Amino acid sequence: MLNFTSEEKKAILFLLVVAFCGIALNNLAKLNCRVKKLFSPEVCLAKIELNKISLEELLKTRCLPEKTSRHIIEYRLEHGDFTSLEGLKKVKGISEKRYEKLKELFFVE
């Protein structure tokens, strides 16, 4: 039926293995966001000024859940502008671990 040489059979087998690995990695990346970061790391070009960002802009960054983003804006409205990043620790929903990540994304003037 299809008469392939041994070289052609090896090439077809190689392409099938590469395609299978690509499909497997794609599915794995969809299941596990840590693996996805290995293949498509997010690039942060600049820090965000915490006292000037609006709720809409904060939600677009996708660095915080919507509920925590709302808590940040509410805290800022109730207590005024943040004087330092340490003020984030007082916001409901921000633990010490999350604060350590957020201080890399935000700054306060």
Secondary structure, 3 states (H helix, E strand, C coil): CCCCCHHHHHHHHHHHHHHHHHHHHHHHHHHCHHHHHHHCCCCCCCCEECCCCCHHHHHHHCCCCHHHHHHHHHHHHHHCCCCCHHHHHHCCCCCHHHHHHHCCCEECC
